[in-house]
Structures are given as C-alpha cells and as structure tokens.
Amino acid sequence: MEPRRTRFYLDKRNSMVMGVCAGIADYTGIDLLLVRVGFVLINCATGFFGGFGILAYFLVGWLANDKPHEFDYEDREDRKFWQKVRARPGNSVRDVRARFRDIDRRIADVELHLTSHNRRLADEIEALR
C-alpha cells in the first residue's frame, strides 16, 4: 500500500529529539525554527515541568509513524502542493483545475500557431521553388 501524503509523519531526518516538531513543520509548511520556538514558549507559559505539552510531545512521538523514504526525494514544488492540500483541500482542487486550464490554453495557442495558414512562410516556400 502506498503511503498517504495527507497524513502526519515524524520527520526523523530533521529531528532534534523525536521528530515531532519537524513533522509538524513539514505537515503545515511553517518554518521549523518557528515551530520549535513556539513549542518551547507554549510550554514555558503553561508550566514547562509537569505540563501537558511534554507529555503530548512524547505521546505523538510514540504513536505517529516515521516519514516514508519515498517522500525524501520529492521536489520543492510537490512538497508545497501537498502542504496546500493538507491545509485547504477545497482550494487545492480549484488550483489544479486552474493549472490545467492554463496548460490547455497554452497548448491550444501552440496548436493554433502550428496549424494556422502562415502566408509569409508560404510565399517564401513558393519563392524557393
């Protein structure tokens, strides 16, 4: 079974402890440093020792799956696309349709250019005969 791109995975490649913050950063598209600083600030504000955040961190690190190796080789555009899909699935369908419309329009322009009657080119060919 192929791994799903819309699931949350731990990112052990960019991890410091268990890869939870790196996974959150990869999942949402937020900068990794901001996620780590936000995690520390939230835990300090709510009581770092004995706080729920540390327990939740280790629980997520224990329950979540590691990021599949197939995702390590995807390019930046694919990564950004899947982050948008996870954030706003409805908008991603609209974006894909818009991209296909743009590609279809460009192909139609090329086809029109190639199949249209170019009078100047026809005259040059006739002049060479």
Residue frames as a rotation matrix with the C-alpha (Angstrom) as fourth column:
MET 1
0.580 0.815 0.000 0.00
0.815 -0.580 0.000 0.00
0.000 0.000 -1.000 0.00
GLU 2
-0.211 -0.647 0.733 1.33
0.608 -0.674 -0.420 3.40
0.766 0.357 0.535 -0.97
PRO 3
-0.518 -0.016 -0.855 1.78
0.803 -0.355 -0.480 5.88
-0.295 -0.935 0.197 1.91
ARG 4
0.504 0.791 0.348 -0.70
0.843 -0.538 0.002 8.74
0.188 0.293 -0.937 2.03
ARG 5
-0.483 -0.723 0.493 0.66
0.635 -0.678 -0.370 12.24
0.602 0.134 0.787 1.59
THR 6
0.039 0.586 0.810 -2.07
-0.256 -0.778 0.575 13.81
0.966 -0.229 0.120 3.70
ARG 7
0.759 0.183 -0.625 -1.14
0.487 0.477 0.732 12.00
0.432 -0.860 0.272 6.92
PHE 8
0.697 -0.557 0.452 1.08
-0.702 -0.658 0.272 13.35
0.145 -0.507 -0.850 9.68
TYR 9
0.705 -0.569 -0.422 4.52
0.472 0.822 -0.319 11.72
0.529 0.026 0.848 9.85
LEU 10
0.723 -0.607 -0.331 7.50
0.143 -0.337 0.931 12.20
-0.676 -0.720 -0.157 12.12
ASP 11
0.854 -0.520 0.008 10.46
-0.146 -0.253 -0.956 13.76
0.500 0.815 -0.292 10.34
LYS 12
0.815 -0.568 -0.112 13.45
0.405 0.421 0.812 11.95
-0.414 -0.707 0.573 11.84
ARG 13
0.235 -0.762 0.603 15.79
0.910 -0.045 -0.413 13.44
0.342 0.646 0.683 9.24
ASN 14
-0.194 -0.248 0.949 15.39
0.075 -0.968 -0.237 16.97
0.978 0.026 0.206 10.64
SER 15
0.741 0.625 -0.248 14.68
0.244 0.094 0.965 15.99
0.626 -0.775 -0.083 14.23
MET 16
-0.146 -0.738 0.658 16.34
-0.694 -0.398 -0.600 17.01
0.705 -0.544 -0.454 17.46
VAL 17
-0.466 0.052 0.883 14.56
-0.777 0.453 -0.436 14.64
-0.423 -0.890 -0.171 19.85
MET 18
-0.357 0.421 0.834 11.82
0.210 0.906 -0.367 12.54
-0.910 0.044 -0.412 18.24
GLY 19
-0.936 -0.075 0.345 10.91
0.352 -0.121 0.928 14.46
-0.028 0.990 0.140 15.08
VAL 20
-0.050 0.988 -0.147 7.52
0.931 -0.007 -0.364 15.77
-0.360 -0.155 -0.920 16.23
CYS 21
0.240 0.108 -0.965 8.25
0.037 -0.994 -0.102 19.47
-0.970 -0.012 -0.242 15.68
ALA 22
-0.755 -0.554 -0.352 9.96
-0.356 -0.105 0.929 18.68
-0.551 0.826 -0.118 12.36
GLY 23
-0.730 0.568 0.381 6.90
0.680 0.661 0.317 16.64
-0.072 0.490 -0.869 11.34
ILE 24
0.259 0.826 -0.501 4.57
0.696 -0.519 -0.497 19.50
-0.670 -0.220 -0.709 12.28
ALA 25
-0.109 -0.387 -0.915 6.72
-0.331 -0.854 0.401 21.92
-0.937 0.347 -0.035 10.27
ASP 26
-0.964 -0.264 0.040 6.71
-0.070 0.395 0.916 19.59
-0.258 0.880 -0.399 7.26
TYR 27
-0.450 0.872 0.194 2.97
0.869 0.477 -0.130 18.97
-0.206 0.110 -0.972 7.53
THR 28
0.464 0.718 -0.518 1.96
0.634 -0.678 -0.372 22.62
-0.618 -0.156 -0.770 7.81
GLY 29
0.363 -0.407 0.838 4.72
0.782 -0.356 -0.511 24.34
0.506 0.842 0.189 5.82
ILE 30
0.972 -0.084 0.219 5.66
-0.192 -0.822 0.537 26.57
0.135 -0.564 -0.815 8.76
ASP 31
0.169 -0.986 -0.011 9.38
-0.541 -0.083 -0.837 27.15
0.824 0.147 -0.547 9.31
LEU 32
0.278 -0.113 -0.954 10.90
0.494 0.868 0.041 24.51
0.824 -0.483 0.297 11.59
LEU 33
-0.777 -0.625 -0.082 12.56
0.417 -0.412 -0.810 27.09
0.472 -0.663 0.581 13.85
LEU 34
-0.541 0.653 0.530 9.22
-0.674 -0.713 0.191 28.84
0.503 -0.254 0.826 14.43
VAL 35
0.458 0.705 -0.541 7.55
-0.227 0.682 0.695 25.55
0.859 -0.196 0.472 15.37
ARG 36
-0.063 -0.562 -0.825 10.31
0.727 0.540 -0.424 24.71
0.684 -0.626 0.375 17.86
VAL 37
-0.928 -0.270 0.258 10.31
0.064 -0.796 -0.602 28.20
0.368 -0.542 0.756 19.41
GLY 38
-0.191 0.946 0.262 6.51
-0.719 -0.316 0.619 28.14
0.669 -0.070 0.740 19.59
PHE 39
0.407 0.297 -0.864 6.57
0.216 0.888 0.407 24.77
0.888 -0.352 0.297 21.32
VAL 40
-0.492 -0.674 -0.551 9.06
0.734 0.019 -0.679 25.98
0.468 -0.738 0.486 23.91
LEU 41
-0.872 0.182 0.454 7.16
-0.295 -0.936 -0.192 29.25
0.390 -0.302 0.870 24.50
ILE 42
0.146 0.985 -0.094 3.84
-0.537 0.159 0.829 27.46
0.831 -0.071 0.552 24.93
ASN 43
0.316 -0.073 -0.946 5.38
0.555 0.823 0.122 25.02
0.769 -0.564 0.301 27.39
CYS 44
-0.775 -0.613 -0.156 7.06
0.508 -0.457 -0.730 27.79
0.376 -0.645 0.666 29.35
ALA 45
-0.640 0.588 0.494 3.83
-0.555 -0.799 0.230 29.76
0.530 -0.127 0.838 29.54
THR 46
0.421 0.886 -0.194 1.83
-0.535 0.416 0.736 26.75
0.732 -0.206 0.649 30.73
GLY 47
0.518 -0.316 0.795 4.42
-0.745 0.291 0.601 25.36
-0.421 -0.903 -0.085 33.10
PHE 48
0.039 -0.602 -0.798 7.30
-0.901 0.324 -0.288 23.52
0.432 0.730 -0.530 31.48
PHE 49
-0.910 -0.378 -0.171 7.71
-0.259 0.840 -0.477 20.82
0.323 -0.389 -0.862 34.12
GLY 50
-0.709 0.696 0.113 4.60
0.338 0.476 -0.812 18.80
-0.619 -0.538 -0.573 34.62
GLY 51
-0.333 0.580 -0.743 2.96
-0.717 -0.668 -0.200 20.50
-0.612 0.466 0.639 31.65
PHE 52
0.506 0.656 0.560 0.70
-0.065 0.676 -0.734 18.72
-0.860 0.335 0.384 29.22
GLY 53
0.716 -0.212 -0.665 2.90
-0.693 -0.332 -0.640 19.73
-0.085 0.919 -0.385 26.24
ILE 54
-0.388 -0.921 0.038 5.82
-0.917 0.390 0.081 17.48
-0.089 -0.004 -0.996 27.12
LEU 55
-0.384 0.342 0.858 3.52
-0.136 0.898 -0.418 14.51
-0.913 -0.277 -0.298 27.65
ALA 56
0.716 0.693 -0.087 1.72
-0.136 0.015 -0.991 15.24
-0.685 0.721 0.105 24.37
TYR 57
0.305 -0.701 -0.644 5.05
-0.952 -0.251 -0.177 15.55
-0.037 0.667 -0.744 22.56
PHE 58
-0.707 -0.640 0.301 6.25
-0.648 0.757 0.087 12.12
-0.283 -0.133 -0.950 23.68
LEU 59
-0.074 0.770 0.634 2.84
0.005 0.636 -0.772 10.58
-0.997 -0.054 -0.051 23.09
VAL 60
0.810 0.323 -0.490 2.75
-0.436 -0.227 -0.871 11.86
-0.392 0.919 -0.043 19.50
GLY 61
-0.035 -0.924 -0.380 6.37
-0.998 0.051 -0.032 10.77
0.049 0.378 -0.925 19.02
TRP 62
-0.691 -0.182 0.700 5.45
-0.375 0.918 -0.131 7.30
-0.618 -0.353 -0.702 20.19
LEU 63
0.093 0.877 0.471 2.19
0.151 0.455 -0.878 6.94
-0.984 0.153 -0.090 18.23
ALA 64
0.676 0.210 -0.706 2.99
-0.565 -0.466 -0.680 8.61
-0.472 0.859 -0.196 14.89
ASN 65
0.737 -0.394 0.549 4.70
0.586 0.778 -0.227 6.78
-0.338 0.489 0.804 12.04
ASP 66
-0.237 -0.889 -0.391 8.05
0.246 -0.444 0.862 7.77
-0.940 0.108 0.324 10.59
LYS 67
0.369 0.294 -0.882 8.06
-0.683 -0.558 -0.472 9.66
-0.630 0.776 -0.005 7.30
PRO 68
0.753 -0.063 0.655 8.32
0.359 0.874 -0.329 7.16
-0.551 0.483 0.680 4.42
HIS 69
-0.239 -0.968 -0.074 11.53
0.349 -0.157 0.924 7.21
-0.906 0.195 0.375 2.41
GLU 70
-0.105 0.253 0.962 9.59
0.994 0.024 0.102 7.87
0.002 0.967 -0.255 -0.82
PHE 71
0.848 0.528 0.051 8.84
0.525 -0.848 0.068 11.39
0.079 -0.031 -0.996 0.43
ASP 72
0.324 -0.807 -0.493 12.52
0.371 -0.371 0.851 12.24
-0.870 -0.459 0.180 0.93
TYR 73
-0.621 -0.662 0.420 13.09
0.580 -0.028 0.814 12.61
-0.527 0.749 0.401 -2.80
GLU 74
0.384 0.806 0.451 10.14
0.921 -0.297 -0.252 14.81
-0.069 0.512 -0.856 -3.74
ASP 75
-0.531 -0.603 0.595 10.96
0.675 -0.726 -0.132 18.22
0.512 0.332 0.793 -5.12
ARG 76
-0.935 0.057 -0.351 10.05
0.216 -0.692 -0.689 21.52
-0.282 -0.720 0.634 -3.50
GLU 77
-0.669 0.722 -0.176 7.04
-0.680 -0.500 0.536 22.16
0.299 0.479 0.826 -5.73
ASP 78
-0.176 0.592 -0.786 5.49
0.104 0.805 0.583 18.80
0.979 0.021 -0.204 -4.82
ARG 79
-0.629 -0.120 -0.768 6.09
0.750 0.167 -0.640 19.43
0.205 -0.979 -0.015 -1.13
LYS 80
-0.938 0.288 -0.196 4.42
-0.217 -0.923 -0.319 22.84
-0.272 -0.257 0.927 -1.31
PHE 81
-0.467 0.802 -0.372 1.49
-0.543 0.072 0.836 21.39
0.698 0.593 0.402 -3.27
TRP 82
-0.164 0.406 -0.899 0.81
0.478 0.830 0.287 18.68
0.863 -0.383 -0.330 -0.67
GLN 83
-0.831 -0.105 -0.546 1.11
0.541 -0.378 -0.751 21.19
-0.127 -0.920 0.371 2.17
LYS 84
-0.796 0.593 -0.120 -1.60
-0.605 -0.775 0.181 23.27
0.014 0.217 0.976 0.49
VAL 85
-0.269 0.705 -0.656 -3.74
-0.205 0.624 0.754 20.17
0.941 0.337 -0.024 0.03
ARG 86
-0.429 0.064 -0.901 -3.49
0.778 0.533 -0.332 19.36
0.459 -0.843 -0.278 3.72
ALA 87
-0.919 0.021 -0.393 -4.25
0.229 -0.783 -0.578 22.93
-0.319 -0.622 0.715 4.75
ARG 88
-0.208 0.855 -0.475 -7.13
-0.596 -0.496 -0.632 23.68
-0.776 0.152 0.613 2.36
PRO 89
-0.581 -0.058 0.812 -8.33
0.380 0.862 0.334 20.67
-0.719 0.503 -0.479 0.31
GLY 90
0.474 0.857 0.202 -11.09
0.624 -0.166 -0.764 22.62
-0.621 0.488 -0.613 -1.45
ASN 91
0.634 -0.303 -0.712 -8.72
-0.477 -0.877 -0.052 25.29
-0.609 0.373 -0.700 -2.68
SER 92
-0.427 -0.878 0.217 -6.26
-0.356 0.384 0.852 22.71
-0.831 0.287 -0.476 -4.00
VAL 93
-0.114 0.472 0.874 -8.87
0.755 0.612 -0.233 21.25
-0.645 0.634 -0.426 -6.36
ARG 94
0.873 0.444 -0.200 -9.56
0.252 -0.764 -0.593 24.74
-0.416 0.468 -0.780 -7.70
ASP 95
0.275 -0.857 -0.436 -5.81
-0.635 -0.502 0.587 25.39
-0.722 0.115 -0.682 -8.11
VAL 96
-0.531 -0.448 0.719 -5.31
0.163 0.779 0.605 22.15
-0.831 0.439 -0.341 -10.05
ARG 97
0.339 0.731 0.592 -8.23
0.814 0.087 -0.574 22.99
-0.471 0.677 -0.566 -12.33
ALA 98
0.853 -0.062 -0.519 -6.78
-0.190 -0.962 -0.197 26.46
-0.487 0.267 -0.832 -12.93
ARG 99
-0.186 -0.982 -0.019 -3.39
-0.485 0.075 0.871 24.97
-0.854 0.172 -0.491 -13.77
PHE 100
-0.406 0.087 0.910 -4.96
0.597 0.779 0.192 22.54
-0.692 0.620 -0.368 -16.24
ARG 101
0.725 0.685 0.069 -6.97
0.536 -0.499 -0.681 25.36
-0.432 0.531 -0.729 -17.82
ASP 102
0.539 -0.611 -0.580 -3.77
-0.549 -0.777 0.308 27.38
-0.639 0.153 -0.754 -18.22
ILE 103
-0.516 -0.741 0.430 -1.90
-0.172 0.581 0.795 24.41
-0.839 0.337 -0.427 -19.72
ASP 104
-0.012 0.611 0.792 -4.83
0.796 0.485 -0.363 23.69
-0.605 0.626 -0.492 -22.05
ARG 105
0.867 0.322 -0.380 -4.90
0.095 -0.855 -0.510 27.30
-0.489 0.406 -0.772 -23.19
ARG 106
0.110 -0.920 -0.377 -1.17
-0.669 -0.349 0.656 27.28
-0.735 0.181 -0.654 -23.90
ILE 107
-0.560 -0.254 0.789 -1.43
0.277 0.839 0.468 24.03
-0.781 0.480 -0.400 -25.87
ALA 108
0.448 0.799 0.400 -4.32
0.731 -0.070 -0.679 25.49
-0.515 0.597 -0.615 -27.86
ASP 109
0.714 -0.254 -0.652 -2.19
-0.373 -0.927 -0.047 28.56
-0.593 0.277 -0.756 -28.67
VAL 110
-0.408 -0.909 0.089 0.68
-0.464 0.290 0.837 26.35
-0.786 0.300 -0.540 -29.88
GLU 111
-0.333 0.368 0.868 -1.71
0.645 0.760 -0.075 24.24
-0.688 0.536 -0.490 -31.93
LEU 112
0.750 0.645 -0.147 -3.26
0.376 -0.598 -0.708 27.33
-0.544 0.475 -0.691 -33.48
HIS 113
0.341 -0.717 -0.608 0.15
-0.650 -0.647 0.398 28.69
-0.679 0.260 -0.687 -34.37
LEU 114
-0.626 -0.664 0.409 1.25
-0.214 0.651 0.728 25.43
-0.750 0.368 -0.550 -35.97
THR 115
-0.369 0.554 0.746 -1.94
0.769 0.633 -0.090 24.74
-0.522 0.540 -0.660 -37.89
SER 116
0.518 0.572 -0.636 -2.79
0.127 -0.787 -0.604 28.28
-0.846 0.232 -0.480 -38.98
HIS 117
0.585 -0.255 0.770 -2.01
0.807 0.089 -0.584 29.38
0.080 0.963 0.258 -42.51
ASN 118
0.208 -0.629 -0.749 1.12
0.288 -0.692 0.662 31.48
-0.935 -0.354 0.037 -42.45
ARG 119
0.945 0.289 0.153 1.01
0.229 -0.249 -0.941 33.48
-0.234 0.924 -0.302 -45.68
ARG 120
0.583 -0.786 -0.207 4.52
-0.802 -0.598 0.012 34.88
-0.133 0.159 -0.978 -45.44
LEU 121
-0.224 -0.663 0.715 6.03
-0.468 0.716 0.517 31.42
-0.855 -0.219 -0.470 -44.92
ALA 122
0.400 0.446 0.801 4.02
0.473 0.648 -0.597 30.03
-0.785 0.618 0.048 -47.82
ASP 123
0.983 -0.054 -0.177 5.27
-0.171 -0.629 -0.758 32.84
-0.071 0.776 -0.627 -50.08
GLU 124
0.175 -0.982 0.068 8.89
-0.908 -0.135 0.396 32.16
-0.380 -0.131 -0.916 -49.09
ILE 125
-0.150 -0.176 0.973 8.47
0.000 0.984 0.178 28.46
-0.989 0.026 -0.148 -49.85
GLU 126
0.754 0.495 0.432 6.95
0.446 0.097 -0.890 29.28
-0.482 0.863 -0.148 -53.23
ALA 127
0.790 -0.514 -0.334 9.85
-0.604 -0.746 -0.279 31.65
-0.106 0.422 -0.900 -53.95
LEU 128
-0.125 -0.884 0.451 12.34
-0.682 0.407 0.608 28.84
-0.721 -0.232 -0.653 -53.34
ARG 129
0.270 0.289 0.919 10.69
0.345 0.862 -0.372 26.53
-0.899 0.418 0.133 -55.93
